[in-house]
Structures are given as structure tokens and as C-alpha cells.
Amino acid sequence: MPGVKVREGESFDGALKRFKRLCEKAGILSEIKKHQFYEKPSEIKKRERIQALRKSYRTNMMKD
């Protein structure tokens, strides 16, 4: 979990902005959104398979 120490003379809003940026870089918000609802194992496999197909399609298009 990212942590932020408030610097001397820094406003709370500035520290909050830095904290949000660190959370975004760490991928915490995307993980929370991903686990917000239950996803069946078959749906997970299907989503991952589609992502792999898209990735391979993009790499093949870049090679040509």
C-alpha cells in the first residue's frame, strides 16, 4: 500500500494528489474495480483468451 508523508509547508490537497497518483501507478483502483463483482472462472478464462487474441493480433499487425 502506497504511503505519503506530508512535507513541511505542503497542503493536504497536494499530499492527497500525490497519494492518488501513487495508488494509480500501483494499480490498486483497477484491482478494486476488477474484484467489485464476482466473475465466474469461465468468464475469467474467456476474458483472458480474448485479451491474448487481441494482443497477438496487434503484434502481428506491427510486424507487417
Sequence and secondary structure as in RCSB ss.txt:
>XXXX:A:sequence
MPGVKVREGESFDGALKRFKRLCEKAGILSEIKKHQFYEKPSEIKKRERIQALRKSYRTNMMKD
>XXXX:A:secstr
       TT  HHHHHHHHHHHHHHHTHHHHHHHTSS   HHHHHHHHHHHHHHHHHHHHHHH 
